[in-house]
Amino acid sequence: MERLLRAHLVEFDLSLRILIPLESAGIRRLGDLVRQTRESLLQINQLGKISVNTLERFLAYHGLSLKK
């Protein structure tokens, strides 16, 4: 699990529409992402509800979730 959390987000099949805003916000690794809440992600410029829903499904696929 620790290895998965250290993985860079660019290693996964996420769209640039999602990756670029996350990178700009300093969220570069899977571990960075799981420390975020849904609300904090929605505050990131260029990251909307559909993108956040996609990220939640992506995390669930890997057995992870956003911070509550």
C-alpha positions, 0 to 999 in steps of 0.5 A: 500500500505504501508503494501505491501511495508514493506513486506519481499520478502521471503513472495512471491513466488520468486525463490531462484535464485532471492532472494539470490542475492537480499538479498546479495545486501541488498534488503530485502523488496518490498519497497527496490526493487521498489527503484531500477532501472533496470540498478542497478539490472543488476549490482547485481552479479548472477542477469541477464536479465531474473531474472530482467524481472521476477521481473518487471512482479512480481511488475506489478502484484502488481501494482508497478514498478522499479524506472525510 
